Each structure stands twice: as structure tokens, then as C-alpha cells.
Amino acid sequence: MPWDPERYEQFKKERAAPFEDLLAMIDVREGMRVVDLGCGPGPLTQRLAEELPGSDVLGIDSSEEMLEQAAELARPGLRFEQRAIEDVDGEWDLVFTHAAIHWLSDHASLIPRLLSLVRSGGQLAVQMPSNFGHPTHTLIDEVGAKEPFRSGMDGYVRSWPVLSVEEYAELLYASGGSDITVFEKVYPHVLEDADALADWMSGTALVPYMERLPDDLHAPFMDAYRVLLRKRFTAKPVFFGFRRILFVASRR
């Protein structure tokens, strides 16, 4: 199941709020060389470029579907490439990533590598979800543990590599970071009902499950997930408190 840009953008207003917070933490300079790791369909990378005058901004993503939309936004000073985050190299004034690196493993090695891409005096700026104990996630695993879904995915259970804010601060300092700011924030979202929670998750956390399930089990899995969400979230509208970690660090 490929990434679906339209599904992902269904809640673009809510997904943009932490981006704006991270953007406000950047030390803006003229003519920066910038890479956005996991640019998705591109509108937020476009916004990043607009806020960095005279900069050369490269958005990368591994999803062909996302980049098909992003390509429409390309212009001088803003370009997009299909590439894995792990393969990025070079030297950058700003390494920026919004809601992407929680998909990558071993953050104890990843964070020092990302900081190593930053030129002296430049910045690493990161935002990622940290709400994996929320029922929207735990109920996915509950459904996945049942048959026929467990066999359909060969027992797959997604594990998330996100560390604590203290661990990120320590990693950044040990890797040569300075001017370090790390914090966790709850973003309050109000959605129509429990089904809207399922729609939200279908654009992100459910993708690797659907990739592994046979096509004929996609709808039954979603039906079972929606039943559990409706039992857990009976109010209309539904309050969805979404925890995220944000941090920036300069390179000494």
C-alpha cells in the first residue's frame, strides 16, 4: 500500500501546527543550504523555502507518490528528489525534518549522523510524534494480534524507536551539539468522531500494516479497528491530544 498524499493531507491544518513551531526555532540567515528530510507532498517544504530568503532548499522523500505532487511546487531555489533519509550526505546550513524520522530505527546512531551533516554554526531541527502509547496506536496492535490479521502479516508488530526528551538532549550534546532546545508538547486536536481518528491513522501509522496485509484483509482490518475506536471514544466531537517531540541544536 503506497503512501496516499490525499489521505495524508486530509488533516493538513493539524499536521502543520508543529511544523510552524519548529520553523519558529530556526536561526534564519540569508542564502542557506537546506535539506528537508521526508518532505512528503511538498507544501510545508515550500513554506520552509519561503521563510528562508535566498536559500537553496532540497526536499527528499522515498515515496514516489508524494514526490509526484511535490514536483509541481519546484522552482529556482526549491527542488525535490527521491532518496532515502539514510542516504543523505553533504554539508548543510540547516538539516530540517518534520514528522519523518520516527519511521527510522536506532536513533542513538541516527541523531549523531544527522548532526554530522550540519556545517559548523548550522542547525539540526527535528519534529516527530511521541504518542505511541495512545489508544489510536495500541488498538492497532490489538487488532493485528487477532486472526486472520496476525497470520496475514506474519506476526508483524510495529516498534517505534522514539527516545525520551532527556535522551535526545544527551545525544545532541555528546555529538557536538550546542544551543540545544528539546521539549515535548501536546497538540490539542478536535475531530468529528472516532471514525475521524481511524481516517487520521490510515494516512500514517496504518500504512506499514496495510503494506503487509493481503488486499482482501484491508477492509476487515479497518472495520475491526473502527469498532474498537468507537467503543473507546464515544464522545462527539473527539478530543485527540497528540504528543510530539521538537528539538534544535547547532553544531559546535
VOBA-1610 file (N, C-alpha, C; in pm, whole numbers, padded with zeros to 5 digits, always signed):
BEGIN
Met+00085-00120+00000Met+00000+00000+00000Met+00088+00124+00000Pro+00090+00199-00109Pro+00176+00318-00114Pro+00120+00430-00028Trp+00206+00529+00002Trp+00160+00648+00072Trp+00058+00720-00015Asp-00047+00770+00049Asp-00156+00838-00021Asp-00151+00986+00015Pro-00104+01072-00075Pro-00093+01215-00044Pro-00226+01278-00005Glu-00335+01238-00073Glu-00465+01297-00042Glu-00511+01260+00098Arg-00490+01134+00135Arg-00526+01091+00271Arg-00440+01162+00374Tyr-00312+01174+00347Tyr-00221+01240+00441Tyr-00259+01387+00459Glu-00298+01453+00350Glu-00331+01595+00354Glu-00470+01622+00409Gln-00546+01516+00439Gln-00682+01534+00492Gln-00682+01618+00619Phe-00575+01603+00699Phe-00564+01678+00824Phe-00444+01772+00819Lys-00428+01840+00706Lys-00308+01921+00686Lys-00300+02037+00784Lys-00412+02095+00825Lys-00410+02204+00921Lys-00353+02157+01053Glu-00400+02041+01100Glu-00350+01987+01227Glu-00203+01947+01217Arg-00164+01889+01104Arg-00025+01846+01088Arg+00070+01965+01073Ala+00017+02080+01033Ala+00102+02197+01012Ala+00138+02267+01142Ala+00060+02250+01247Ala+00084+02324+01372Ala+00224+02297+01429Pro+00269+02172+01444Pro+00406+02151+01494Pro+00513+02199+01398Phe+00483+02194+01268Phe+00578+02248+01169Phe+00603+02396+01197Glu+00499+02471+01223Glu+00514+02614+01249Glu+00595+02637+01376Asp+00576+02554+01477Asp+00655+02567+01600Asp+00803+02541+01573Leu+00831+02439+01492Leu+00970+02408+01460Leu+01031+02518+01374Leu+00955+02569+01281Leu+01002+02677+01194Leu+01044+02799+01276Ala+00968+02827+01381Ala+00997+02944+01466Ala+01127+02928+01544Met+01180+02807+01552Met+01303+02780+01628Met+01429+02791+01542Ile+01413+02815+01412Ile+01527+02821+01321Ile+01595+02957+01327Asp+01727+02957+01325Asp+01805+03080+01313Asp+01815+03114+01163Val+01733+03208+01119Val+01724+03239+00976Val+01841+03326+00933Arg+01905+03284+00822Arg+02012+03362+00762Arg+01990+03366+00612Glu+02050+03460+00547Glu+02039+03473+00402Glu+02123+03365+00334Gly+02068+03306+00226Gly+02145+03217+00140Gly+02186+03087+00205Met+02096+03023+00276Met+02128+02897+00343Met+02115+02779+00247Arg+02194+02675+00272Arg+02180+02548+00202Arg+02103+02454+00294Val+01984+02410+00249Val+01887+02345+00338Val+01841+02212+00277Val+01826+02110+00363Val+01765+01986+00320Val+01650+01955+00416Asp+01535+01919+00357Asp+01417+01878+00432Asp+01402+01727+00415Leu+01422+01655+00525Leu+01421+01509+00521Leu+01279+01457+00541Gly+01223+01393+00438Gly+01087+01345+00445Gly+00989+01455+00412Cys+01000+01509+00293Cys+00924+01629+00255Cys+00778+01602+00223Gly+00740+01474+00202Gly+00602+01443+00171Gly+00556+01511+00042Pro+00430+01557+00036Pro+00378+01616-00088Pro+00427+01757-00116Gly+00504+01816-00024Gly+00575+01939-00057Gly+00529+02073-00005Pro+00401+02093+00033Pro+00359+02228+00073Pro+00437+02285+00191Leu+00471+02202+00288Leu+00544+02255+00404Leu+00689+02284+00368Thr+00746+02207+00277Thr+00881+02239+00229Thr+00879+02371+00153Gln+00773+02392+00077Gln+00756+02520+00008Gln+00749+02635+00109Arg+00675+02614+00216Arg+00665+02717+00320Arg+00801+02742+00385Leu+00876+02635+00409Leu+01010+02649+00465Leu+01096+02735+00374Ala+01092+02709+00245Ala+01171+02785+00149Ala+01131+02932+00147Glu+01003+02959+00160Glu+00953+03098+00160Glu+01005+03176+00280Glu+01029+03107+00391Glu+01074+03174+00513Glu+01226+03187+00520Leu+01297+03131+00422Leu+01444+03134+00422Leu+01491+03205+00295Pro+01496+03335+00295Pro+01525+03413+00173Pro+01661+03379+00113Gly+01659+03364-00019Gly+01783+03340-00092Gly+01843+03204-00069Ser+01768+03111-00011Ser+01823+02979+00022Ser+01798+02879-00089Asp+01881+02775-00089Asp+01865+02662-00180Asp+01810+02547-00096Val+01685+02510-00121Val+01615+02411-00039Val+01591+02286-00121Leu+01633+02171-00066Leu+01612+02042-00128Leu+01520+01960-00038Gly+01408+01915-00093Gly+01320+01824-00021Gly+01340+01683-00072Ile+01359+01589+00019Ile+01376+01449-00022Ile+01268+01364+00042Asp+01230+01259-00029Asp+01133+01163+00022Asp+01153+01033-00054Ser+01118+00922+00011Ser+01132+00792-00056Ser+01007+00753-00132Ser+00896+00827-00113Ser+00769+00792-00174Ser+00753+00857-00311Glu+00738+00775-00412Glu+00717+00826-00548Glu+00586+00902-00557Glu+00482+00852-00485Glu+00351+00916-00489Glu+00356+01056-00429Met+00426+01070-00317Met+00439+01202-00255Met+00514+01298-00347Leu+00621+01250-00408Leu+00705+01337-00489Leu+00638+01379-00620Glu+00544+01300-00668Glu+00470+01341-00787Glu+00396+01471-00763Gln+00341+01486-00641Gln+00275+01612-00607Gln+00376+01721-00576Ala+00483+01686-00505Ala+00583+01786-00468Ala+00648+01849-00591Ala+00665+01771-00696Ala+00733+01820-00817Ala+00663+01942-00876Glu+00533+01954-00854Glu+00457+02067-00907Glu+00495+02198-00838Leu+00560+02190-00723Leu+00596+02309-00645Leu+00740+02353-00671Ala+00815+02275-00747Ala+00956+02307-00769Ala+00971+02441-00842Arg+01078+02511-00808Arg+01111+02641-00867Arg+01258+02665-00840Pro+01316+02770-00896Pro+01455+02802-00859Pro+01466+02822-00708Gly+01559+02751-00646Gly+01576+02758-00502Gly+01494+02656-00424Leu+01410+02578-00494Leu+01330+02474-00430Leu+01320+02355-00525Arg+01375+02243-00484Arg+01374+02124-00568Arg+01347+02001-00482Phe+01314+01891-00548Phe+01277+01768-00479Phe+01346+01649-00544Glu+01384+01552-00461Glu+01450+01432-00511Glu+01398+01311-00435Gln+01395+01196-00505Gln+01360+01071-00440Gln+01488+01009-00382Arg+01489+01000-00251Arg+01609+00949-00183Arg+01570+00908-00041Ala+01637+00808+00011Ala+01616+00769+00150Ala+01689+00864+00243Ile+01630+00891+00358Ile+01694+00979+00455Ile+01832+00927+00493Glu+01843+00795+00505Glu+01971+00736+00545Glu+02082+00760+00444Asp+02046+00794+00319Asp+02146+00811+00213Asp+02189+00956+00193Val+02132+01049+00267Val+02167+01189+00250Val+02309+01214+00298Asp+02385+01292+00220Asp+02521+01328+00260Asp+02542+01475+00232Gly+02665+01519+00239Gly+02697+01659+00212Gly+02697+01743+00339Glu+02713+01874+00319Glu+02714+01970+00430Glu+02602+02070+00411Trp+02530+02099+00518Trp+02410+02181+00511Trp+02409+02284+00623Asp+02354+02401+00592Asp+02335+02502+00696Asp+02216+02468+00785Leu+02120+02396+00728Leu+02003+02353+00805Leu+01961+02215+00759Val+01960+02121+00852Val+01901+01989+00830Val+01768+01990+00905Phe+01660+01983+00830Phe+01524+02000+00884Phe+01445+01873+00858Thr+01370+01827+00958Thr+01285+01711+00934Thr+01161+01720+01021His+01047+01707+00955His+00916+01724+01018His+00837+01594+01002Ala+00811+01527+01116Ala+00726+01406+01117Ala+00776+01300+01020Ala+00905+01266+01029Ala+00961+01167+00937Ala+01052+01065+01005Ile+01141+01108+01094Ile+01244+01015+01139Ile+01194+00913+01241His+01070+00924+01287His+01017+00820+01375His+00996+00689+01299Trp+01005+00696+01165Trp+00997+00574+01084Trp+01132+00502+01076Leu+01239+00568+01120Leu+01373+00511+01108Leu+01418+00454+01241Ser+01495+00348+01236Ser+01538+00279+01358Ser+01667+00339+01414Asp+01700+00296+01535Asp+01828+00325+01601Asp+01859+00475+01605His+01780+00549+01680His+01801+00693+01692His+01931+00727+01763Ala+01983+00635+01842Ala+02111+00659+01909Ala+02223+00677+01808Ser+02210+00615+01691Ser+02307+00633+01582Ser+02260+00738+01482Leu+02130+00746+01462Leu+02075+00836+01361Leu+02098+00983+01396Ile+02072+01022+01519Ile+02082+01163+01556Ile+02225+01215+01539Pro+02329+01146+01588Pro+02465+01192+01561Pro+02496+01203+01412Arg+02443+01109+01333Arg+02468+01116+01187Arg+02402+01240+01128Leu+02280+01271+01166Leu+02213+01389+01112Leu+02286+01516+01154Leu+02332+01521+01277Leu+02405+01640+01322Leu+02537+01653+01247Ser+02597+01541+01208Ser+02724+01546+01136Ser+02709+01608+00997Leu+02586+01614+00945Leu+02561+01675+00814Leu+02555+01828+00822Val+02551+01880+00944Val+02535+02024+00966Val+02672+02092+00966Arg+02684+02198+00889Arg+02807+02278+00891Arg+02825+02343+01026Ser+02947+02376+01060Ser+02974+02447+01184Ser+02891+02576+01189Gly+02818+02593+01296Gly+02731+02710+01309Gly+02592+02690+01253Gly+02569+02578+01183Gly+02437+02548+01128Gly+02349+02481+01232Gln+02232+02436+01188Gln+02134+02380+01280Gln+02074+02248+01230Leu+02044+02163+01326Leu+01958+02048+01305Leu+01825+02080+01372Ala+01713+02063+01299Ala+01581+02092+01352Ala+01490+01972+01326Val+01432+01917+01433Val+01357+01791+01424Val+01224+01802+01496Gln+01121+01747+01435Gln+00992+01727+01500Gln+00944+01588+01466Met+00889+01518+01566Met+00836+01382+01541Met+00730+01348+01644Pro+00637+01260+01609Pro+00537+01216+01706Pro+00601+01139+01822Ser+00535+01148+01938Ser+00578+01068+02053Ser+00456+01014+02129Asn+00350+00987+02054Asn+00222+00948+02115Asn+00190+00801+02098Phe+00292+00716+02096Phe+00273+00577+02059Phe+00205+00492+02167Gly+00188+00550+02285Gly+00109+00482+02388Gly-00038+00519+02384His-00076+00607+02291His-00216+00650+02279His-00301+00535+02224Pro-00429+00527+02265Pro-00514+00417+02215Pro-00522+00407+02063Thr-00508+00517+01992Thr-00509+00507+01845Thr-00399+00416+01794His-00289+00405+01869His-00180+00314+01833His-00199+00176+01895Thr-00228+00173+02024Thr-00236+00043+02091Thr-00349-00043+02037Leu-00457+00020+01990Leu-00568-00057+01934Leu-00534-00116+01798Ile-00442-00052+01725Ile-00392-00112+01601Ile-00326-00246+01631Asp-00242-00247+01734Asp-00173-00371+01770Asp-00272-00475+01822Glu-00377-00430+01891Glu-00479-00523+01940Glu-00549-00593+01824Val-00583-00518+01721Val-00645-00579+01603Val-00546-00670+01532Gly-00423-00623+01518Gly-00322-00700+01447Gly-00286-00832+01514Ala-00313-00843+01645Ala-00281-00967+01718Ala-00387-01075+01695Lys-00499-01038+01634Lys-00608-01133+01612Lys-00597-01195+01474Glu-00657-01313+01462Glu-00664-01377+01330Glu-00787-01326+01255Pro-00779-01319+01123Pro-00670-01368+01036Pro-00559-01266+01012Phe-00563-01153+01086Phe-00468-01046+01058Phe-00326-01082+01100Arg-00313-01149+01214Arg-00179-01186+01262Arg-00107-01273+01159Ser-00176-01374+01109Ser-00115-01462+01008Ser-00094-01387+00877Gly-00189-01298+00845Gly-00177-01221+00721Gly-00055-01132+00717Met-00008-01092+00837Met+00111-01006+00845Met+00233-01082+00896Asp+00222-01214+00905Asp+00332-01298+00957Asp+00377-01251+01096Gly+00277-01211+01179Gly+00307-01173+01316Gly+00370-01036+01333Tyr+00366-00954+01228Tyr+00428-00822+01234Tyr+00367-00734+01343Val+00454-00668+01420Val+00414-00564+01516Val+00512-00449+01499Arg+00461-00331+01475Arg+00547-00215+01456Arg+00607-00170+01589Ser+00737-00152+01592Ser+00803-00094+01710Ser+00854+00044+01672Trp+00839+00137+01764Trp+00876+00276+01737Trp+01005+00311+01811Pro+01100+00377+01746Pro+01232+00399+01803Pro+01247+00529+01882Val+01139+00605+01899Val+01149+00739+01957Val+01194+00731+02102Leu+01292+00815+02137Leu+01351+00819+02271Leu+01285+00926+02356Ser+01332+00942+02478Ser+01281+01047+02566Ser+01349+01180+02535Val+01289+01288+02581Val+01350+01419+02558Val+01487+01428+02623Glu+01503+01365+02741Glu+01633+01368+02808Glu+01739+01297+02723Glu+01702+01183+02665Glu+01797+01108+02583Glu+01838+01185+02459Tyr+01743+01255+02397Tyr+01779+01335+02280Tyr+01873+01449+02318Ala+01847+01514+02429Ala+01934+01623+02473Ala+02076+01572+02498Glu+02087+01456+02563Glu+02219+01399+02591Glu+02290+01359+02463Leu+02216+01298+02368Leu+02274+01259+02239Leu+02328+01379+02163Leu+02250+01485+02161Leu+02290+01606+02088Leu+02417+01666+02147Tyr+02423+01673+02279Tyr+02542+01729+02343Tyr+02664+01641+02317Ala+02646+01508+02332Ala+02758+01416+02314Ala+02808+01415+02170Ser+02722+01456+02075Ser+02758+01453+01933Ser+02813+01587+01884Gly+02834+01681+01976Gly+02890+01810+01936Gly+02787+01919+01919Gly+02669+01899+01974Gly+02565+02000+01964Gly+02579+02110+02067Ser+02530+02228+02033Ser+02525+02341+02126Ser+02394+02415+02104Asp+02364+02510+02190Asp+02237+02582+02181Asp+02120+02485+02164Ile+02118+02386+02251Ile+02023+02275+02241Ile+01891+02312+02308Thr+01783+02289+02236Thr+01648+02301+02292Thr+01571+02175+02258Val+01520+02107+02359Val+01442+01984+02338Val+01318+01992+02426Phe+01202+01968+02369Phe+01082+01964+02453Phe+00974+01877+02388Glu+00878+01839+02471Glu+00763+01763+02425Glu+00638+01848+02445Lys+00548+01842+02347Lys+00428+01925+02352Lys+00307+01844+02309Val+00195+01867+02376Val+00070+01804+02336Val-00008+01902+02248Tyr-00041+01858+02127Tyr-00119+01939+02034Tyr-00266+01896+02044Pro-00354+01988+02086Pro-00494+01952+02103Pro-00570+01958+01971His-00618+01844+01925His-00698+01839+01803His-00839+01794+01839Val-00937+01853+01778Val-01076+01813+01798Val-01128+01760+01665Leu-01158+01629+01662Leu-01204+01564+01541Leu-01352+01528+01553Glu-01414+01503+01441Glu-01559+01486+01437Glu-01607+01370+01524Asp-01539+01255+01512Asp-01581+01136+01585Asp-01469+01033+01581Ala-01499+00911+01633Ala-01399+00806+01636Ala-01355+00764+01496Asp-01445+00771+01399Asp-01408+00734+01262Asp-01304+00830+01204Ala-01309+00956+01249Ala-01209+01052+01203Ala-01071+01015+01257Leu-01065+00956+01376Leu-00937+00906+01428Leu-00883+00796+01337Ala-00971+00707+01293Ala-00928+00600+01202Ala-00878+00658+01071Asp-00946+00760+01021Asp-00902+00825+00897Asp-00764+00886+00915Trp-00741+00952+01030Trp-00610+01012+01059Trp-00501+00904+01054Met-00525+00794+01125Met-00423+00690+01136Met-00402+00615+01005Ser-00505+00611+00921Ser-00490+00540+00794Ser-00389+00608+00702Gly-00365+00739+00727Gly-00268+00812+00645Gly-00127+00803+00695Thr-00107+00742+00813Thr+00027+00737+00871Thr+00057+00600+00931Ala+00022+00579+01058Ala+00065+00460+01133Ala+00013+00330+01074Leu-00101+00333+01006Leu-00157+00210+00950Leu-00091+00168+00819Val-00015+00257+00757Val+00044+00226+00626Val+00128+00099+00628Pro+00223+00080+00724Pro+00303-00042+00719Pro+00223-00170+00743Tyr+00110-00160+00814Tyr+00025-00276+00835Tyr-00045-00314+00705Met-00098-00214+00636Met-00167-00240+00511Met-00071-00288+00402Glu+00054-00245+00410Glu+00154-00292+00315Glu+00174-00443+00327Arg+00159-00496+00448Arg+00185-00637+00473Arg+00062-00725+00460Leu-00056-00667+00480Leu-00179-00745+00473Leu-00219-00772+00328Pro-00272-00891+00300Pro-00332-00914+00167Pro-00446-00814+00144Asp-00469-00779+00019Asp-00570-00678-00013Asp-00707-00711+00043Asp-00742-00840+00046Asp-00877-00877+00090Asp-00895-00864+00241Leu-00786-00835+00314Leu-00797-00814+00459Leu-00790-00667+00498His-00769-00577+00403His-00762-00435+00435His-00892-00385+00497Ala-01002-00406+00429Ala-01131-00357+00478Ala-01170-00423+00610Pro-01157-00556+00625Pro-01190-00616+00755Pro-01104-00562+00869Phe-00976-00537+00843Phe-00889-00480+00947Phe-00940-00343+00988Met-00969-00258+00892Met-01018-00125+00923Met-01152-00130+00995Asp-01241-00222+00955Asp-01370-00235+01022Asp-01350-00273+01169Ala-01261-00367+01196Ala-01236-00410+01333Ala-01173-00297+01415Tyr-01085-00222+01353Tyr-01020-00108+01420Tyr-01122+00000+01453Arg-01211+00029+01360Arg-01313+00131+01384Arg-01406+00091+01499Val-01440-00036+01508Val-01525-00083+01617Val-01460-00056+01752Leu-01332-00086+01765Leu-01261-00062+01891Leu-01250+00087+01922Leu-01225+00167+01822Leu-01216+00312+01843Leu-01351+00368+01889Arg-01458+00320+01829Arg-01591+00370+01867Arg-01625+00335+02011Lys-01581+00218+02056Lys-01604+00179+02195Lys-01522+00264+02291Arg-01400+00298+02249Arg-01309+00374+02336Arg-01341+00523+02336Phe-01381+00576+02220Phe-01407+00720+02207Phe-01554+00740+02168Thr-01637+00756+02269Thr-01782+00763+02246Thr-01831+00907+02226Ala-01753+01004+02269Ala-01797+01144+02260Ala-01787+01193+02116Lys-01872+01290+02084Lys-01866+01360+01955Lys-01878+01509+01983Pro-01780+01588+01947Pro-01655+01550+01880Pro-01558+01478+01975Val-01447+01433+01918Val-01344+01361+01994Val-01224+01452+02016Phe-01178+01457+02142Phe-01054+01529+02170Phe-00937+01434+02145Phe-00843+01478+02061Phe-00727+01398+02026Phe-00602+01475+02068Gly-00548+01441+02184Gly-00426+01504+02232Gly-00304+01434+02173Phe-00232+01501+02086Phe-00124+01440+02009Phe+00011+01491+02061Arg+00088+01401+02121Arg+00219+01439+02176Arg+00326+01434+02068Arg+00411+01536+02070Arg+00523+01542+01976Arg+00649+01594+02046Ile+00764+01550+01996Ile+00894+01598+02043Ile+00951+01691+01938Leu+01001+01806+01983Leu+01068+01902+01895Leu+01205+01932+01952Phe+01305+01943+01865Phe+01435+01989+01914Phe+01516+02054+01804Val+01601+02145+01847Val+01700+02207+01759Val+01835+02204+01830Ala+01939+02201+01751Ala+02076+02210+01804Ala+02166+02267+01697Ser+02258+02349+01736Ser+02364+02395+01646Ser+02483+02300+01659Arg+02572+02308+01563Arg+02690+02222+01568Arg+02810+02305+01613Arg+02876+02258+01719Arg+02993+02325+01768Arg+03106+02317+01667
//
